[in-house]
Amino acid sequence: MKRILFRFVVFAACIALIFGVFHAGAYICCLAEETRGAEYELPIIMYHHILKEKSKQGKFVVSPDEFEADLKYLKKNGYTAITADTLIRYHEDGEPLPDKPVMITFDDGYLSYLEYAVPLLEKYDMKAVVSIVGSYTDEYSKINDRCVSYAHLNWDDVNQLSNSTHTEIQNHTYDMHKISGGRNGCSKMRGEKMEHYQKVFTEDVKKMRDLIYQNTGKNADCFTYPFGFLCGESEEEIKKMGFKMSLSCSEGINKISRDSSLFKLERFNREHKRPVEKILEGKN
């Protein structure tokens, strides 16, 4: 009798376990389907440099007070700052995004980001995506120049930031953040053979991707185009290299769903005297 009762208890437990797993799986599938059908508006704000000197503020330089005012506005109006990794996880795995997502991005990796932006991001519990240029980071890792007016982050800074909860490091090329020799950023030159372009472009971008991994232990899956210059060939190559999203400099609100592309996402340049509320409320 005891043996029969024991077998019955084990059988019942197994049925309960299978039933629970089935319902958990069904719940996950339903959640994934719900997120697949959802569409989010995702504004991405592009910053470069933050300085206190009024004479230096302009198209690519804002003041610390302006940046703080932007964060206050975003917080007050219910926006949640997300990273590229958050967006990729939503796109691939269906992890829901916050109701009002926004992405705060900083290009070029200026030291002023560490000096002025990070304390404010911590204060308002916001996150930013920082796209660094490898040659700049290498240069400032070799010299002891910490002048916030022009210096860039070094690799120690990048490692420190990558280990924080408020900064994500991404790829802005190793040494293609320039306009010279007929090449605009990382775009293909007129008359350039495809084989040559592929070699030059992929070697540069892969070098940068490897350096980020070596110095942070993390993969950089988002590619940020220098100056916003891009071409069909570059987009094809970054996809071959395994990048999962890219950032442009075209302006507009991105419509994001699990079926939409994460490549060539649009960003608004936040320049001096162009507060984020004007950008988001369409009062430019």
MOPE-V43040 format. One record per residue. N is the residue number from 1. RES is the residue in one letter. SS is DSSP state (~ for helix, > for strand, _ for the rest). PSI is psi in degrees with one decimal (999 if undefined). OMEGA is omega in whole degrees, -180 to 180 (999 if undefined). Layout:
N:RES:SS:PSI:OMEGA  N:RES:SS:PSI:OMEGA
//
This chain:
1:M:_:-44.9:180  2:K:~:-39.9:-179  3:R:~:-41.3:179  4:I:~:-43.0:180  5:L:~:-41.0:180  6:F:~:-44.9:180  7:R:~:-38.0:180  8:F:~:-41.8:180  9:V:~:-43.7:179  10:V:~:-43.6:180  11:F:~:-43.8:-180  12:A:~:-39.6:180  13:A:~:-41.5:179  14:C:~:-43.2:179  15:I:~:-42.5:-179  16:A:~:-40.0:-180  17:L:~:-47.5:180  18:I:~:-42.1:-180  19:F:~:-42.3:-180  20:G:~:-43.6:179  21:V:~:-41.5:180  22:F:~:-46.0:-178  23:H:~:-35.8:177  24:A:~:-42.2:178  25:G:~:-41.4:179  26:A:~:-38.8:179  27:Y:~:-43.7:179  28:I:~:-42.5:179  29:C:~:-41.9:179  30:C:~:-40.9:179  31:L:~:-42.3:179  32:A:~:-39.6:180  33:E:~:-37.9:178  34:E:~:-44.6:-179  35:T:~:-29.8:179  36:R:~:-35.6:-178  37:G:~:-12.1:-177  38:A:_:151.6:173  39:E:_:132.4:-179  40:Y:>:147.8:167  41:E:>:123.9:-178  42:L:>:100.2:171  43:P:>:138.8:176  44:I:>:123.9:-178  45:I:>:129.5:-177  46:M:>:118.7:174  47:Y:>:163.0:175  48:H:_:-64.3:-168  49:H:>:145.0:176  50:I:>:122.0:180  51:L:_:150.0:179  52:K:_:-28.5:-176  53:E:_:118.1:-178  54:K:~:-33.0:-177  55:S:~:-20.0:-178  56:K:~:-6.6:-179  57:Q:_:140.0:-176  58:G:>:-140.5:-174  59:K:_:-35.0:-177  60:F:_:13.9:-179  61:V:>:124.7:175  62:V:>:167.2:179  63:S:_:160.3:175  64:P:~:-37.0:179  65:D:~:-38.2:178  66:E:~:-41.9:179  67:F:~:-41.1:179  68:E:~:-39.3:178  69:A:~:-37.9:177  70:D:~:-46.6:-179  71:L:~:-39.4:177  72:K:~:-44.7:180  73:Y:~:-46.8:-179  74:L:~:-43.6:-179  75:K:~:-46.7:-178  76:K:~:-32.5:-175  77:N:_:16.1:169  78:G:_:16.0:179  79:Y:_:145.7:174  80:T:>:123.9:-179  81:A:>:130.3:179  82:I:_:164.2:178  83:T:_:172.3:176  84:A:~:-39.9:-179  85:D:~:-39.5:177  86:T:~:-43.5:-179  87:L:~:-40.1:179  88:I:~:-40.7:179  89:R:~:-37.9:175  90:Y:~:-46.3:-175  91:H:~:-40.0:-176  92:E:~:-38.5:-171  93:D:~:-7.5:179  94:G:_:13.8:177  95:E:_:121.7:-173  96:P:_:146.0:173  97:L:_:159.9:173  98:P:_:161.4:-176  99:D:_:-38.6:-180  100:K:_:80.7:-179  101:P:>:150.9:172  102:V:>:149.2:176  103:M:>:127.3:178  104:I:>:119.5:-177  105:T:>:145.3:174  106:F:>:124.9:180  107:D:>:148.6:170  108:D:>:-21.5:175  109:G:_:47.2:177  110:Y:>:148.6:177  111:L:~:-25.9:180  112:S:~:-23.6:176  113:Y:~:-46.4:180  114:L:~:-38.2:-176  115:E:~:-46.6:-171  116:Y:~:-39.4:-174  117:A:~:-44.5:-174  118:V:~:-47.6:178  119:P:~:-34.6:-180  120:L:~:-37.3:175  121:L:~:-40.5:178  122:E:~:-41.7:-179  123:K:~:-41.3:-176  124:Y:_:8.0:178  125:D:_:54.0:178  126:M:_:164.7:-180  127:K:_:154.7:178  128:A:>:151.3:175  129:V:>:119.2:-177  130:V:>:116.9:180  131:S:>:114.7:-173  132:I:>:153.7:177  133:V:_:120.5:-172  134:G:~:-41.7:-178  135:S:~:-35.0:177  136:Y:~:-44.1:-179  137:T:~:-41.4:176  138:D:~:-45.2:-178  139:E:~:-47.1:-177  140:Y:~:-4.5:171  141:S:~:-17.6:-179  142:K:~:-22.3:-177  143:I:_:152.8:-179  144:N:_:66.4:-180  145:D:_:109.3:-177  146:R:_:34.3:179  147:C:_:112.8:-173  148:V:_:-17.9:-178  149:S:_:-28.4:-175  150:Y:_:-16.8:-174  151:A:_:156.8:177  152:H:>:163.8:177  153:L:_:145.4:171  154:N:_:178.7:-174  155:W:~:-28.6:175  156:D:~:-42.0:177  157:D:~:-45.6:-178  158:V:~:-43.2:179  159:N:~:-44.6:179  160:Q:~:-45.8:-179  161:L:~:-39.7:-179  162:S:~:-28.9:180  163:N:_:-3.0:178  164:S:_:172.9:-180  165:T:_:3.5:-174  166:H:_:-0.9:-177  167:T:>:137.3:173  168:E:>:133.5:-178  169:I:>:132.8:179  170:Q:>:175.6:-167  171:N:>:122.5:179  172:H:_:27.4:-175  173:T:_:161.2:175  174:Y:_:-51.7:-176  175:D:_:41.7:179  176:M:_:17.1:177  177:H:_:67.0:-178  178:K:_:163.7:175  179:I:>:105.6:-177  180:S:>:155.4:176  181:G:_:25.0:180  182:G:_:-1.0:180  183:R:>:130.4:175  184:N:>:106.8:-177  185:G:_:-127.6:-178  186:C:_:20.1:-180  187:S:_:160.9:-179  188:K:_:136.0:179  189:M:_:153.8:177  190:R:_:128.1:179  191:G:_:-1.4:-179  192:E:_:134.6:178  193:K:_:141.8:-175  194:M:~:-40.4:-179  195:E:~:-40.7:180  196:H:~:-43.9:-180  197:Y:~:-45.8:179  198:Q:~:-42.9:-179  199:K:~:-49.4:-178  200:V:~:-47.9:-176  201:F:~:-49.6:-176  202:T:~:-36.0:178  203:E:~:-42.2:180  204:D:~:-50.8:-175  205:V:~:-39.5:178  206:K:~:-37.5:177  207:K:~:-44.3:-180  208:M:~:-41.3:-180  209:R:~:-41.2:179  210:D:~:-40.8:-180  211:L:~:-40.6:178  212:I:~:-43.0:180  213:Y:~:-42.7:-180  214:Q:~:-33.4:-175  215:N:~:-12.1:-180  216:T:~:-20.1:-175  217:G:_:13.6:-178  218:K:_:148.1:177  219:N:_:137.4:175  220:A:_:104.2:-174  221:D:_:0.9:180  222:C:>:132.5:179  223:F:>:130.1:-179  224:T:>:119.5:-176  225:Y:_:126.8:175  226:P:~:127.7:180  227:F:~:4.7:-177  228:G:~:3.7:178  229:F:_:124.9:178  230:L:_:164.9:178  231:C:_:166.1:-179  232:G:~:-34.9:-180  233:E:~:-40.9:-179  234:S:~:-40.2:180  235:E:~:-40.7:178  236:E:~:-41.3:-177  237:E:~:-40.1:-179  238:I:~:-31.4:176  239:K:~:-39.4:177  240:K:~:-34.6:-179  241:M:_:-5.4:175  242:G:_:8.0:175  243:F:_:148.0:-174  244:K:_:-9.9:175  245:M:>:163.1:177  246:S:>:154.1:-178  247:L:>:131.6:178  248:S:_:-171.1:174  249:C:_:7.2:173  250:S:_:149.0:-175  251:E:_:138.6:178  252:G:_:163.6:176  253:I:_:126.9:-180  254:N:>:134.5:173  255:K:>:112.5:-172  256:I:>:127.4:169  257:S:_:174.9:-179  258:R:_:-16.4:180  259:D:_:-5.4:-178  260:S:_:162.0:179  261:S:_:145.0:175  262:L:_:13.3:-180  263:F:_:146.4:-179  264:K:_:40.9:177  265:L:>:143.7:-175  266:E:_:150.4:-179  267:R:_:148.8:175  268:F:>:126.6:176  269:N:>:122.9:179  270:R:_:100.4:178  271:E:_:170.5:179  272:H:_:133.2:180  273:K:_:23.0:172  274:R:_:73.0:-174  275:P:_:156.4:-175  276:V:~:-29.3:179  277:E:~:-32.7:176  278:K:~:-38.4:178  279:I:~:-49.5:-174  280:L:~:-22.8:179  281:E:_:5.7:176  282:G:_:37.1:-178  283:K:_:30.1:-177  284:N:_:999:999
//
